[in-house]
């Protein structure tokens, strides 16, 4: 039984504290403003999405599902040299799912000489590798969200970011004062097991620092993160009336990161590395993730016009579990699920990722295929997609998401989620 078959998540409720920022947009247009002037002031973008997915990724066991959503973006002209950005969405996941709404991002930006300030709910993505980003510790995902673009699964998190610009260098300091739990695919409830998710008690205790260089022949950055692990550990809370109670807990980690990018021999080379220290540095606790090293290196090249191929190798090294005394079978079973979910089944693991992208018909037609393969477990993910822009407003996508592997492997545990999808997007 895979990890995703054990989990029962509590539905998270978004916070609406960002509504208080909206009056900053309105000082000159509240009285006597025409609809057109209001549109010019707010610069809105509205997109309607209708889709059909062969498989659901929520707690409901439905097939197929037909999600519908409305996405709104506001990018008004700066006021008092301060920019504002807002992105929100209203979503019905289809079937028996409940209507959802979310303020995905809502932040202010202001330049103060050599300093840049960014304050509010924002999506922060660090790292220069393609798709696989070991240093990406500041973002959270709702993997249950059905979309033709996996970047839509990212969730904004409330943060204050201050950047000091000094020539070719930038020193970035970031403090996250909000916690938004990551949400993963669910297949079903197990009647003999309940797994609750416990949020950190002090979500504001998250900090990051980054020195970035983006000029010359090599771009690079060094980063440090101290905050809560987006991949949870497991705590055993005992039995009650024949039911096993477990808790998912997001514990503090510290991550030292490095990334770089350069061009050589017609290839764009990228690399990224992260060393992670957890709450179990000696590998003695079966239910806590171990210290790890995670590296990615590869490059991309245009083979012909509009055909780009990206190939990367990745390696993970995990501190070997040193617990010598025998463990209870049930504890070992739960620990095995943790190792699968955190991709720590082996002390050493490597694999390959590939992305092929081709554009045709004056770039109105785009074909892309993404694949990830783990060598030790021979499990894999393959995601092909074709997108066609019918005109400036209407775009359609047709694709699939295919997981393969044994049930105890990372991708194999999600094999039942494999399926095709079609999506239409209409922009107003």
Secondary structure, 3 states (H helix, E strand, C coil): CCHHHCCCCCCCCCCCHHHHHHHHHCCCCCCCCCHHHHHHHHCEEEEEEEEEECCCCCCCCCCCECCEEEEEEECCCCECCEEEEEEEEEEECCCCCCEEEEEEEEEEEEEECCEEEEEEEECCCCCCCCCCCCCCCCCEEECCCCCCCHHHHEECEEEEEEEEEECCEEEEEEEECCCCCCECCCCCCCCCEEEEEECCCCCCCEEEEEEEECCCCEEEEEEEEEEECCCCEEEEEEEECCEEEEEEECCEEEEEEEEEEEEECCEEEEEEEEEEECCCCCCCCCCCCCCEEEEEEEEEEEEECCEEEEEEEEEEEECCCCCCCCCCHHHHHHHHHHHHHCCCCCCEEEEEEEEEEEEECCCCEEEEEEEEEECCCCCEEEEEEEEEECCCCEEEEEEEEEEECCCCCCCHHHHHHCEEEEEEEEEC
